[in-house]
Amino acid sequence: MKIINVHSASLPALLLPLIFSPALFAADEQTIIVTAAPQTLSELDTPAAVSVVDGEEMRHAAPRVNLSESLGAVPGLQVQNRQNYAQDLQLSIRGFGARSTFGVRGLRLYVDGIPATMPDGQGQTSNIDINSVESIDVLRGPFSALYGNSSGGVINVNTQTGQQPGTIEASSYYGSFGSWRYGLKASGAVGDGTQAGDVDYTVSTSRFSTHGYRDRSGAQKNLANAKLGVRIDDASKLTLLFNSVDIKADDAGGLTESEWRDNPQQSPRAEQYHTRKTIKQTQAGLRYDRQLTENDDLSMMLYAGERETTQYQSIPRAPQLNPTHAGGVIELTRHYQGIDTRWTHRGELLVPVTFTTGLDYENMSEQRKGYENFVMNGSTPEYGQKGDLRRNERNLMWNLDPYLQTQWQLTDKLSLDAGVRYSSVWFDSNDRYITPENGNDSGDANYHKWLPAGSLKYAITDAWNVYLSAGRGFETPTINELSYRSDGKSGLNFDLKPSTNDTVEIGSKTRIGNGLLSVALFQTNTDNEIVTDASSGGRTSYKNAGKTRRQGAELSLDQRFAENWRAKAAWTYLDATYRTNVCDDSNCNGNRMPGIARNMGFASLGYEPESGWYAGGDIRYLSDIMANDENTAKAPSWTVVGLNTGYKFNISKVNIDVFGRVDNLFDREYVGSVIVNESNGRYYEPAPGRNYGVGLNVGWTFE
């Protein structure tokens, strides 16, 4: 047994309460980002790099399947569709999360205040129902650290709260590669939400199916989301949250460069090994909000859920015959639960000040089993079938984080936001598969860290703010990252250490007519960066990379003009490099970190009247991406164009929206994402060429 001790807590803990508190500030005072309560976040007044994406905009002439459709205008956010529903989207914020070969790492995800990120820092976007999103807040920079472990960036999803009059909406989308989605949503309220007994509700369900752009990349997904609020009395409200997702997806895997250029749609390993994944997740939450006094608020969130995953990997029979090999089939059953309680006080201490303090507890238990991915038919292995047991362990991970956040209005123009969180993460593994040639690999580790953050904001005018912020964050290894050792031997990879990072940022935000112009400059220095060591057959091992540096600039503009016209533009420059050597057989000091584009660009223009014809177009650019630490392989840069048009009209109380769209208009052949450090050179996950879609949305309003 090996025990590792580290310590971590931070300002994030302080900022988190403010960020999530339901009645944190009055509407004209709110400056803290990412609120889980039904408040409108002020991008202008928040002293941090934050973008708010409106849910109606996300659904406008869109398939409503993936976040990659609608988050292109967020600077600093690299979101790539793998065209592989077995592995989820590839998300990174300022380079954090880019190493992920599946799922989401290094970022904190929340849906209505319930973490979509487990205590170890591993998350997924598959349970986000775009059909019922009210808004998505994307936070970058130092204040992300106030969310605790693995908070290199924060994505907070707020779903719609029902209101009068009641509505029912049916939506559908049909696109290339046999893709289709049906959705149904009902939303409404009894009363205006201010009297005891008033109720609001939003219920949404959808089904999605696709053959997939590549061979063996089909998927089916069923998703349901519900939100029910009950006003208990004039000072308190109870909100019930429910979410369920069921996915069955083939795993097309990566291609070598020659395979990609020869036929980007092929999937040779998937055909041979029948690689696939099934996911079932159900969760529920209960949030209680109470206004204790005119200046004090209490909020409590409780949640619990279960996630079951089965994955078949493309691992040949020979390696699995090693007595310490964990097999090519993974079966996971996870139970998770948590509670977050916070108190907010607004008052004066020489100057106006707001305090928020709270305690966050998260727990996850995991039953992990591994099996051979073949059975023998005589002397011939038949792959894609569950064989003998090769791994059996119970893993526990939990965290307990107290936090405090404060906001000080020092003068009419100058304000100070400061917070700290003390983050503690424990991990324990109990090995239940012990043989003479495979010993007891049980072990435990714990990590602790103080995480402070602070920001000074100065209002040059009512429409122009500048700020300076700094903070410290940390990232522990996830359970998956601990699961495999780089030397191929059995046992958990307890040699992995948590990484720590220090970030400094300066920014400016200016209202220009009906638009907002934002600029941010930043630098992040990281010690013990966790990076991919080797990846093969769906299995990835990790190591610490010494020092890294991320520095760059973000620019965004969102402008409305001439009443019905809207333009958006965003540019990100990110220089992410190793500051020490991380390669075994060459010197990688100064090399670019893989999976991270140095330049990203987005621009869109749309004519969007309330009714009648509408149309729009967008252009997206991504510079080349290194695929390995040695920088000997890379995915080329690409530029793609999309167009959409539609018609909206009303018939009595029925609203109808018919639209069509084309993506990758000029049929560009490009790599949509890369598998970092794939040991066999199968780095490339191709994106589709020109593709089309049509949609119909019909809504009824009851008045």
SEMI-78074 format. One record per residue (C-alpha): x, y, z. Coordinates in Angstrom, 1 decimal. Last residue first. Layout:
((X; Y; Z))
...
% end
This chain:
((-53.3; 31.5; -22.4))
((-51.8; 28.2; -23.6))
((-48.9; 28.6; -26.1))
((-48.3; 25.8; -28.6))
((-44.9; 25.3; -30.2))
((-43.8; 23.6; -33.4))
((-40.2; 23.2; -34.4))
((-39.2; 21.7; -37.7))
((-35.6; 20.9; -38.9))
((-33.5; 20.3; -41.9))
((-29.9; 19.1; -42.2))
((-27.0; 19.0; -44.5))
((-23.4; 17.8; -44.7))
((-20.3; 18.8; -46.5))
((-17.3; 16.8; -45.3))
((-17.3; 15.0; -42.0))
((-14.6; 15.2; -39.4))
((-11.7; 12.8; -39.1))
((-10.4; 11.4; -35.7))
((-6.6; 11.3; -36.1))
((-4.0; 10.1; -33.6))
((-3.6; 6.5; -34.7))
((0.2; 6.6; -34.4))
((0.4; 3.3; -32.6))
((1.1; 4.8; -29.2))
((-1.6; 7.4; -29.3))
((0.2; 10.5; -27.8))
((-3.0; 12.7; -27.8))
((-6.0; 11.3; -29.7))
((-6.7; 14.1; -32.1))
((-9.8; 16.0; -33.1))
((-11.9; 17.1; -36.1))
((-9.2; 16.2; -38.7))
((-10.0; 17.8; -42.1))
((-11.4; 17.4; -45.6))
((-13.1; 20.6; -46.6))
((-16.4; 20.2; -48.4))
((-16.9; 23.9; -49.3))
((-20.0; 24.2; -47.2))
((-18.6; 22.5; -44.1))
((-22.1; 22.7; -42.6))
((-25.4; 23.2; -44.5))
((-28.6; 24.3; -42.8))
((-32.4; 24.1; -43.2))
((-35.2; 25.7; -41.2))
((-38.9; 25.5; -40.4))
((-40.2; 27.4; -37.3))
((-43.9; 27.2; -36.3))
((-45.6; 29.0; -33.4))
((-49.2; 28.0; -32.6))
((-51.4; 30.3; -30.6))
((-53.3; 31.6; -33.7))
((-51.1; 30.5; -36.6))
((-47.7; 32.0; -36.1))
((-44.7; 32.2; -38.5))
((-40.9; 31.5; -38.6))
((-39.0; 30.8; -41.8))
((-35.5; 29.4; -42.1))
((-31.9; 29.8; -43.3))
((-28.6; 28.4; -42.3))
((-25.0; 28.5; -43.6))
((-21.8; 27.0; -42.4))
((-18.1; 27.6; -43.4))
((-15.0; 25.7; -42.5))
((-11.4; 26.6; -42.0))
((-8.7; 24.1; -41.1))
((-5.2; 23.7; -39.7))
((-3.4; 20.4; -40.1))
((-3.4; 17.7; -37.4))
((0.1; 17.1; -36.1))
((2.8; 14.5; -35.8))
((6.5; 14.9; -34.9))
((5.8; 17.4; -32.1))
((7.7; 15.2; -29.7))
((4.9; 15.5; -27.2))
((2.3; 14.1; -29.6))
((-0.6; 15.1; -31.7))
((0.3; 18.8; -32.3))
((-2.6; 20.8; -33.4))
((-2.7; 23.0; -36.5))
((-4.7; 26.2; -36.5))
((-8.5; 26.2; -36.0))
((-10.8; 28.5; -38.0))
((-14.6; 28.7; -38.0))
((-16.8; 30.7; -40.4))
((-20.5; 31.4; -39.7))
((-23.6; 32.1; -41.7))
((-27.1; 33.4; -41.2))
((-30.6; 33.6; -42.5))
((-34.1; 34.6; -41.4))
((-37.5; 34.7; -43.2))
((-40.6; 35.7; -41.3))
((-40.9; 36.3; -37.6))
((-38.9; 37.8; -34.7))
((-36.3; 39.1; -37.1))
((-32.8; 37.4; -37.1))
((-30.4; 38.4; -40.0))
((-27.2; 36.7; -39.0))
((-23.4; 37.2; -39.2))
((-20.9; 34.9; -37.7))
((-17.2; 34.9; -37.0))
((-14.9; 32.4; -35.2))
((-11.1; 32.1; -34.8))
((-8.8; 29.8; -33.0))
((-5.0; 30.1; -32.9))
((-2.3; 28.0; -31.1))
((-4.5; 24.9; -31.1))
((-4.0; 22.6; -28.2))
((-4.0; 18.8; -28.4))
((-0.3; 18.4; -27.9))
((1.7; 20.8; -25.7))
((4.1; 22.8; -28.0))
((7.8; 21.9; -27.5))
((10.1; 24.2; -25.5))
((11.7; 21.3; -23.6))
((10.8; 18.2; -25.6))
((14.3; 16.7; -25.7))
((14.2; 13.2; -27.2))
((14.0; 9.5; -26.2))
((12.0; 9.6; -22.9))
((10.1; 12.8; -23.6))
((8.9; 15.2; -20.8))
((11.8; 17.7; -20.9))
((11.0; 20.9; -19.0))
((9.2; 24.2; -19.9))
((6.6; 22.5; -22.0))
((4.6; 24.9; -24.2))
((1.1; 26.3; -24.5))
((1.0; 29.5; -26.6))
((-2.7; 30.4; -26.9))
((-4.1; 33.1; -29.3))
((-7.9; 33.2; -29.2))
((-10.2; 35.1; -31.6))
((-13.9; 35.7; -31.3))
((-16.5; 37.4; -33.6))
((-20.3; 37.8; -33.4))
((-22.6; 39.8; -35.6))
((-26.3; 40.4; -35.2))
((-28.8; 42.0; -37.5))
((-32.5; 42.6; -36.7))
((-32.5; 46.2; -35.4))
((-29.9; 47.7; -37.7))
((-27.2; 46.5; -35.2))
((-26.5; 43.9; -32.6))
((-22.8; 43.2; -31.7))
((-21.0; 40.5; -29.8))
((-17.3; 40.9; -29.9))
((-14.6; 38.7; -28.5))
((-10.8; 38.8; -28.0))
((-8.7; 36.4; -26.0))
((-4.9; 36.6; -25.5))
((-2.1; 34.2; -24.7))
((0.0; 32.4; -22.2))
((0.2; 28.8; -21.1))
((3.4; 27.5; -19.5))
((4.4; 24.0; -18.5))
((6.7; 22.6; -15.8))
((7.4; 19.0; -14.8))
((5.5; 16.6; -17.1))
((3.8; 14.2; -14.7))
((2.7; 10.9; -16.1))
((-0.3; 9.2; -17.7))
((-1.5; 5.9; -19.1))
((-4.2; 5.5; -21.7))
((-6.2; 2.4; -22.8))
((-8.5; 2.6; -25.9))
((-6.3; 0.3; -27.9))
((-3.2; 2.4; -27.3))
((-2.4; 5.6; -25.5))
((1.0; 6.4; -23.9))
((2.3; 9.1; -21.4))
((-0.6; 11.5; -21.6))
((0.0; 14.6; -19.4))
((-0.5; 15.7; -15.8))
((1.4; 19.0; -15.3))
((3.7; 18.6; -12.3))
((4.1; 22.4; -12.0))
((2.0; 24.8; -14.0))
((2.5; 28.4; -15.0))
((-0.6; 30.3; -16.4))
((-0.4; 33.6; -18.3))
((-3.3; 35.8; -19.4))
((-4.4; 38.7; -21.6))
((-8.1; 39.4; -21.9))
((-10.2; 41.5; -24.3))
((-14.0; 42.0; -24.3))
((-16.2; 44.0; -26.7))
((-19.9; 44.1; -25.9))
((-22.7; 45.1; -28.2))
((-25.8; 47.2; -28.4))
((-23.8; 50.5; -28.7))
((-20.3; 49.5; -27.8))
((-20.1; 48.3; -24.2))
((-16.6; 47.8; -23.1))
((-14.8; 45.0; -21.2))
((-11.1; 45.0; -20.4))
((-8.8; 42.3; -19.0))
((-5.7; 41.4; -17.1))
((-5.0; 37.9; -16.0))
((-2.5; 36.1; -13.8))
((-2.6; 32.3; -13.2))
((-0.7; 30.0; -10.9))
((-1.0; 26.2; -11.4))
((-0.6; 23.0; -9.4))
((-0.5; 19.5; -10.7))
((-1.4; 16.5; -8.5))
((1.2; 13.7; -8.4))
((1.2; 10.5; -10.3))
((3.4; 7.8; -8.7))
((0.2; 6.2; -7.5))
((-0.3; 4.6; -10.9))
((-2.5; 1.7; -9.7))
((-1.5; -1.9; -9.9))
((-0.4; -4.2; -12.7))
((2.6; -3.7; -14.9))
((2.5; -1.9; -18.3))
((5.4; 0.4; -17.4))
((3.1; 3.5; -17.8))
((0.8; 2.3; -15.0))
((-2.9; 2.1; -15.6))
((-5.8; 3.0; -13.3))
((-4.5; 6.3; -11.8))
((-5.6; 8.3; -14.9))
((-9.0; 6.6; -14.9))
((-9.5; 7.4; -11.2))
((-8.6; 11.1; -12.0))
((-5.3; 12.5; -11.1))
((-5.5; 15.7; -8.9))
((-5.7; 19.2; -10.4))
((-4.7; 22.4; -8.7))
((-5.5; 26.1; -8.8))
((-3.9; 29.4; -7.8))
((-5.3; 32.8; -8.5))
((-4.7; 36.2; -10.0))
((-6.9; 39.1; -11.3))
((-6.6; 42.5; -12.8))
((-9.7; 44.3; -14.1))
((-10.9; 47.0; -16.5))
((-14.4; 48.2; -16.9))
((-16.1; 50.3; -19.6))
((-19.8; 51.1; -19.9))
((-20.5; 53.1; -16.7))
((-17.1; 54.7; -17.2))
((-13.5; 53.8; -16.1))
((-15.0; 51.2; -13.7))
((-12.0; 49.6; -11.9))
((-12.0; 45.9; -11.0))
((-9.5; 44.3; -8.7))
((-9.5; 40.5; -8.5))
((-8.6; 37.7; -6.1))
((-8.0; 34.0; -5.9))
((-6.9; 31.6; -3.3))
((-6.8; 27.8; -3.5))
((-5.3; 26.0; -0.4))
((-4.6; 22.4; -1.2))
((-5.0; 18.9; 0.0))
((-4.5; 15.5; -1.6))
((-5.1; 12.0; -0.3))
((-3.9; 8.7; -1.5))
((-4.9; 5.0; -1.1))
((-3.8; 1.6; -2.1))
((-4.9; -1.9; -3.1))
((-2.8; -3.6; -5.8))
((-2.8; -7.1; -4.2))
((-0.7; -9.3; -6.4))
((-1.2; -10.6; -9.9))
((0.9; -13.7; -10.6))
((-0.3; -15.8; -7.6))
((-3.8; -14.3; -8.1))
((-5.7; -11.3; -6.5))
((-8.7; -9.7; -8.0))
((-10.5; -7.9; -5.2))
((-8.2; -4.8; -5.1))
((-9.5; -2.1; -2.7))
((-8.8; 1.4; -3.8))
((-9.0; 4.6; -1.8))
((-8.9; 8.2; -2.9))
((-9.3; 11.4; -0.8))
((-9.6; 15.0; -2.0))
((-9.3; 18.1; 0.2))
((-9.9; 21.5; -1.1))
((-9.5; 24.6; 1.1))
((-11.1; 27.4; -0.8))
((-10.3; 31.1; -0.8))
((-11.9; 34.3; -2.0))
((-11.3; 37.8; -3.0))
((-13.3; 40.3; -5.1))
((-12.2; 44.0; -4.8))
((-14.1; 47.0; -6.2))
((-13.1; 50.4; -7.5))
((-15.4; 52.9; -9.2))
((-17.7; 54.1; -6.4))
((-15.0; 53.3; -3.9))
((-13.9; 50.1; -2.0))
((-16.9; 48.0; -2.9))
((-15.7; 44.8; -1.3))
((-16.8; 41.3; -2.5))
((-16.0; 38.3; -0.4))
((-15.7; 34.6; -0.9))
((-15.2; 31.8; 1.6))
((-14.9; 28.0; 1.1))
((-14.9; 24.7; 3.0))
((-14.1; 21.7; 0.7))
((-14.7; 18.1; 1.6))
((-13.8; 15.6; -1.2))
((-14.5; 12.0; -1.9))
((-13.1; 9.1; -3.9))
((-13.8; 5.4; -3.4))
((-12.7; 2.6; -5.7))
((-13.7; -1.1; -5.5))
((-11.7; -3.5; -7.6))
((-12.1; -6.4; -9.9))
((-9.8; -7.1; -12.9))
((-9.1; -9.9; -15.3))
((-12.5; -11.8; -15.5))
((-12.7; -14.2; -18.4))
((-14.5; -13.3; -21.7))
((-16.9; -10.7; -22.8))
((-17.4; -10.7; -26.6))
((-16.1; -8.2; -29.2))
((-13.4; -10.5; -30.4))
((-13.7; -14.2; -31.4))
((-10.4; -15.8; -30.8))
((-9.5; -18.7; -33.0))
((-8.0; -22.0; -31.7))
((-11.3; -23.6; -31.0))
((-13.7; -20.7; -30.8))
((-12.1; -18.8; -28.0))
((-13.8; -15.9; -26.3))
((-12.7; -12.4; -26.7))
((-12.6; -9.0; -24.9))
((-11.0; -10.3; -21.8))
((-12.7; -8.8; -18.7))
((-12.1; -5.9; -16.4))
((-14.2; -4.8; -13.5))
((-14.6; -1.5; -11.7))
((-17.1; -0.9; -8.9))
((-17.0; 2.8; -8.1))
((-18.0; 4.9; -5.1))
((-18.2; 8.7; -5.4))
((-18.6; 11.3; -2.7))
((-18.9; 15.1; -2.8))
((-19.0; 17.6; 0.1))
((-19.1; 21.4; -0.2))
((-19.1; 23.7; 2.7))
((-20.1; 27.4; 2.6))
((-19.2; 31.0; 3.1))
((-20.4; 34.0; 1.2))
((-19.6; 37.5; 2.4))
((-20.7; 40.7; 0.7))
((-19.2; 44.1; 1.5))
((-20.2; 47.8; 1.4))
((-17.4; 49.9; 2.9))
((-16.3; 50.4; 6.5))
((-17.6; 46.9; 7.1))
((-21.1; 47.1; 5.5))
((-23.7; 44.5; 4.8))
((-24.7; 41.6; 2.6))
((-24.5; 38.1; 4.0))
((-24.5; 34.8; 2.1))
((-24.7; 31.3; 3.6))
((-23.8; 28.2; 1.7))
((-24.5; 24.4; 1.8))
((-23.4; 22.0; -0.9))
((-24.3; 18.3; -0.5))
((-23.1; 15.3; -2.5))
((-23.8; 12.0; -4.1))
((-22.2; 9.5; -6.5))
((-22.8; 5.9; -7.3))
((-20.6; 4.4; -10.1))
((-20.8; 1.1; -11.8))
((-18.1; 0.4; -14.3))
((-17.5; -2.5; -16.7))
((-14.4; -2.4; -18.9))
((-13.7; -4.9; -21.6))
((-10.2; -5.4; -23.1))
((-8.4; -7.2; -20.2))
((-6.7; -5.9; -17.0))
((-3.3; -7.3; -17.9))
((-1.3; -8.6; -14.9))
((-1.2; -12.3; -16.0))
((-0.1; -11.3; -19.6))
((-2.6; -13.1; -21.9))
((-4.3; -9.8; -22.6))
((-1.2; -8.6; -24.6))
((-1.7; -11.5; -27.0))
((-5.4; -11.3; -27.5))
((-5.4; -7.9; -29.3))
((-6.8; -4.7; -27.7))
((-9.5; -2.7; -29.5))
((-11.7; -1.9; -26.5))
((-15.2; -2.9; -25.5))
((-16.8; -0.5; -23.0))
((-19.6; -0.9; -20.4))
((-20.7; 2.1; -18.3))
((-23.2; 2.4; -15.5))
((-23.8; 5.8; -13.8))
((-25.8; 6.4; -10.6))
((-26.9; 9.6; -9.0))
((-27.4; 11.6; -5.9))
((-28.0; 15.3; -5.1))
((-28.4; 17.8; -2.2))
((-28.2; 21.5; -2.6))
((-28.6; 24.0; 0.2))
((-28.9; 27.8; 0.0))
((-29.3; 30.4; 2.8))
((-29.7; 34.1; 2.3))
((-28.9; 37.1; 4.6))
((-29.4; 40.8; 4.1))
((-33.2; 41.3; 4.2))
((-33.3; 38.3; 6.5))
((-33.3; 34.5; 6.2))
((-34.1; 34.4; 2.5))
((-34.3; 30.7; 1.8))
((-33.3; 28.4; -1.0))
((-33.6; 24.6; -0.9))
((-32.2; 22.6; -3.8))
((-33.1; 18.9; -4.3))
((-31.2; 16.8; -6.9))
((-31.8; 13.7; -8.9))
((-29.5; 11.5; -11.1))
((-29.8; 8.8; -13.7))
((-27.0; 7.6; -15.9))
((-26.8; 4.7; -18.4))
((-23.8; 4.4; -20.8))
((-23.1; 1.7; -23.4))
((-19.8; 1.6; -25.3))
((-18.5; 0.0; -28.5))
((-15.5; -1.7; -30.2))
((-16.5; -4.6; -32.4))
((-12.9; -5.9; -32.3))
((-12.3; -6.3; -36.0))
((-14.7; -3.8; -37.4))
((-13.8; -1.2; -34.8))
((-10.1; -1.8; -35.6))
((-10.6; -1.1; -39.3))
((-12.7; 2.1; -39.0))
((-12.9; 3.7; -42.5))
((-14.5; 7.1; -43.1))
((-11.3; 9.0; -43.5))
((-10.2; 6.9; -46.5))
((-6.7; 7.1; -47.9))
((-5.8; 10.4; -46.2))
((-7.0; 9.2; -42.8))
((-5.4; 5.7; -43.2))
((-2.0; 7.3; -44.1))
((-2.2; 9.7; -41.1))
((-3.1; 6.8; -38.8))
((-6.7; 6.5; -37.7))
((-8.5; 6.8; -34.4))
((-11.4; 4.8; -32.9))
((-14.8; 4.1; -34.5))
((-16.4; 3.4; -31.2))
((-20.0; 2.2; -31.6))
((-22.6; 3.9; -29.4))
((-25.5; 3.0; -27.0))
((-26.5; 5.9; -24.8))
((-29.1; 6.3; -22.0))
((-29.5; 9.6; -20.2))
((-31.5; 10.6; -17.2))
((-32.0; 13.9; -15.3))
((-34.1; 15.1; -12.4))
((-34.2; 18.3; -10.4))
((-36.5; 19.2; -7.6))
((-36.6; 22.9; -6.4))
((-37.8; 24.1; -3.0))
((-38.5; 27.8; -2.3))
((-38.3; 30.0; 0.7))
((-39.1; 33.5; 1.9))
((-42.7; 34.1; 0.9))
((-43.7; 30.5; 1.7))
((-43.0; 27.1; 0.2))
((-42.8; 28.1; -3.4))
((-42.5; 24.9; -5.3))
((-40.1; 24.4; -8.3))
((-40.0; 21.4; -10.6))
((-37.2; 20.8; -13.1))
((-37.1; 17.8; -15.5))
((-34.6; 16.4; -18.0))
((-34.8; 13.3; -20.2))
((-32.3; 12.0; -22.8))
((-32.3; 8.9; -25.0))
((-29.3; 8.4; -27.2))
((-28.6; 6.1; -30.1))
((-25.2; 5.8; -31.9))
((-23.6; 4.8; -35.1))
((-19.8; 5.1; -35.5))
((-19.0; 1.7; -37.1))
((-17.9; 3.2; -40.4))
((-17.5; 7.0; -40.2))
((-20.1; 9.8; -40.6))
((-22.4; 8.1; -38.1))
((-25.5; 6.0; -38.5))
((-27.3; 8.4; -36.2))
((-30.0; 8.4; -33.6))
((-31.3; 11.0; -31.1))
((-34.3; 10.8; -28.7))
((-35.5; 13.7; -26.7))
((-37.3; 14.5; -23.4))
((-38.0; 17.8; -21.7))
((-40.0; 18.8; -18.6))
((-40.1; 22.3; -17.2))
((-42.2; 23.2; -14.1))
((-43.2; 26.0; -11.9))
((-45.4; 25.8; -8.8))
((-47.0; 28.5; -6.5))
((-48.1; 27.0; -3.2))
((-47.0; 30.0; -1.1))
((-47.1; 33.1; -3.2))
((-44.3; 34.8; -5.2))
((-43.9; 32.4; -8.1))
((-46.5; 34.0; -10.4))
((-49.1; 31.4; -10.0))
((-49.2; 27.9; -11.5))
((-46.3; 27.7; -13.9))
((-45.3; 26.5; -17.4))
((-43.1; 24.3; -19.5))
((-43.6; 21.2; -21.7))
((-40.8; 19.9; -24.0))
((-40.8; 17.2; -26.7))
((-37.9; 16.3; -28.8))
((-37.1; 14.1; -31.9))
((-33.6; 13.8; -33.3))
((-32.4; 12.4; -36.6))
((-29.1; 11.4; -38.2))
((-29.0; 9.0; -41.1))
((-25.5; 10.1; -42.2))
((-26.8; 13.6; -43.1))
((-29.6; 15.4; -41.2))
((-33.1; 15.2; -39.9))
((-34.2; 17.4; -37.0))
((-37.4; 17.5; -34.9))
((-39.0; 19.7; -32.3))
((-42.3; 19.5; -30.4))
((-42.9; 22.4; -28.0))
((-45.6; 22.7; -25.3))
((-46.1; 26.0; -23.5))
((-47.7; 27.4; -20.3))
((-48.2; 31.1; -19.9))
((-46.8; 31.6; -17.4))
((-43.4; 30.5; -16.2))
((-41.2; 27.4; -16.0))
((-37.6; 27.7; -15.0))
((-35.3; 26.9; -17.9))
((-32.0; 25.0; -17.4))
((-28.8; 26.6; -16.2))
((-25.5; 25.1; -17.4))
((-22.2; 26.1; -15.8))
((-19.0; 25.5; -17.6))
((-15.9; 26.1; -15.5))
((-12.2; 26.3; -16.4))
((-9.0; 24.9; -15.1))
((-11.1; 23.6; -12.3))
((-9.7; 20.2; -11.7))
((-10.1; 20.3; -7.9))
((-11.8; 23.3; -6.4))
((-14.4; 25.6; -7.8))
((-12.5; 28.6; -6.6))
((-9.8; 27.8; -9.2))
((-12.1; 29.1; -12.0))
((-11.5; 32.6; -10.5))
((-8.0; 32.6; -12.0))
((-9.0; 32.3; -15.7))
((-11.9; 31.1; -17.7))
((-15.6; 30.9; -16.9))
((-18.2; 29.7; -19.4))
((-21.8; 30.4; -18.4))
((-24.5; 28.5; -20.3))
((-28.1; 29.8; -20.5))
((-31.7; 28.7; -20.3))
((-31.1; 25.1; -21.5))
((-34.2; 23.0; -22.1))
((-33.6; 21.6; -25.6))
((-29.8; 21.6; -25.1))
((-30.3; 18.7; -22.6))
((-26.8; 18.2; -21.0))
((-26.5; 14.6; -19.9))
((-23.8; 13.7; -22.4))
((-21.4; 16.5; -21.3))
((-19.1; 14.3; -19.3))
((-16.8; 14.7; -16.3))
((-13.6; 13.4; -14.6))
((-12.1; 15.7; -11.9))
((-11.7; 13.2; -9.1))
((-14.7; 14.4; -7.3))
((-16.9; 13.7; -10.3))
((-17.8; 16.4; -12.9))
((-21.4; 16.8; -14.0))
((-21.7; 18.6; -10.7))
((-25.3; 19.5; -9.7))
((-25.8; 23.3; -9.5))
((-28.4; 23.4; -12.3))
((-26.0; 21.5; -14.5))
((-22.4; 21.9; -13.5))
((-19.1; 21.1; -15.3))
((-15.6; 21.7; -13.8))
((-12.7; 21.4; -16.2))
((-9.4; 19.4; -16.0))
((-10.8; 16.4; -17.8))
((-13.8; 15.8; -20.0))
((-14.8; 12.5; -21.6))
((-12.4; 10.5; -23.8))
((-8.7; 10.9; -24.8))
((-8.4; 13.9; -22.5))
((-5.1; 15.7; -22.9))
((-6.8; 19.0; -24.0))
((-8.6; 19.4; -20.6))
((-6.9; 22.6; -19.6))
((-5.5; 24.2; -22.8))
((-7.0; 27.7; -22.2))
((-10.3; 25.9; -21.8))
((-10.5; 22.4; -23.2))
((-13.4; 20.2; -24.4))
((-13.3; 17.0; -26.5))
((-16.9; 15.8; -27.0))
((-18.0; 12.4; -25.8))
((-16.0; 9.1; -26.3))
((-18.7; 6.6; -27.3))
((-20.5; 9.3; -29.2))
((-17.7; 9.4; -31.7))
((-17.8; 12.2; -34.4))
((-14.9; 13.6; -32.2))
((-16.7; 16.9; -32.0))
((-14.3; 19.5; -30.9))
((-14.7; 22.3; -28.3))
((-11.7; 24.6; -27.7))
((-12.9; 27.4; -25.3))
((-10.5; 30.4; -25.0))
((-13.0; 32.7; -26.8))
((-16.6; 31.6; -26.7))
((-18.1; 32.2; -30.2))
((-17.8; 28.5; -31.1))
((-20.1; 27.4; -28.3))
((-23.2; 26.6; -30.5))
((-22.7; 23.4; -32.5))
((-19.9; 22.0; -30.3))
((-22.4; 21.7; -27.4))
((-23.9; 18.7; -29.3))
((-27.4; 17.5; -30.2))
((-29.6; 20.6; -30.6))
((-29.6; 20.2; -34.5))
((-29.5; 23.9; -34.9))
((-31.6; 26.6; -36.6))
((-31.7; 28.6; -33.4))
((-31.4; 26.2; -30.4))
((-28.2; 27.6; -29.1))
((-29.5; 31.2; -29.5))
((-32.5; 30.3; -27.4))
((-30.2; 28.9; -24.7))
((-28.2; 32.1; -24.4))
((-24.5; 31.8; -24.1))
((-22.8; 33.8; -21.4))
((-19.0; 34.4; -21.5))
((-16.7; 34.9; -18.6))
((-13.1; 36.3; -18.3))
((-13.1; 37.7; -14.8))
((-14.2; 40.8; -12.9))
((-17.9; 40.4; -13.7))
((-19.4; 43.7; -14.5))
((-19.6; 43.5; -18.3))
((-20.6; 39.8; -18.5))
((-23.5; 40.4; -16.2))
((-25.1; 37.1; -15.3))
((-28.8; 36.9; -15.3))
((-30.2; 35.1; -12.3))
((-32.0; 31.9; -11.9))
((-29.6; 30.3; -9.4))
((-26.7; 28.3; -10.5))
((-24.7; 31.4; -10.9))
((-21.5; 31.4; -13.0))
((-19.9; 34.7; -12.5))
((-19.6; 37.2; -9.7))
((-20.6; 40.8; -10.6))
((-24.1; 41.2; -9.3))
((-24.7; 44.7; -8.0))
((-27.4; 46.0; -10.3))
((-29.5; 42.9; -10.0))
((-29.2; 42.8; -6.2))
((-26.5; 40.4; -5.2))
((-26.1; 36.9; -4.0))
((-29.7; 35.9; -4.0))
((-29.5; 32.3; -5.3))
((-25.8; 31.7; -4.3))
((-23.9; 29.8; -7.0))
((-21.2; 32.3; -7.8))
((-21.0; 33.8; -4.4))
((-20.6; 30.4; -2.8))
((-18.0; 29.4; -5.4))
((-15.9; 32.4; -5.0))
((-14.8; 31.5; -1.5))
((-14.1; 27.9; -2.4))
((-12.3; 29.1; -5.4))
((-10.2; 31.1; -3.1))
((-8.5; 27.9; -2.2))
((-7.7; 24.6; -0.7))
((-5.1; 22.0; -1.4))
((-2.8; 19.6; 0.4))
((-0.6; 16.6; -0.6))
((-0.1; 13.3; 1.0))
((0.5; 10.0; -0.9))
((0.0; 6.7; 0.7))
((1.3; 3.5; -0.9))
((0.0; 0.0; 0.0))
% end
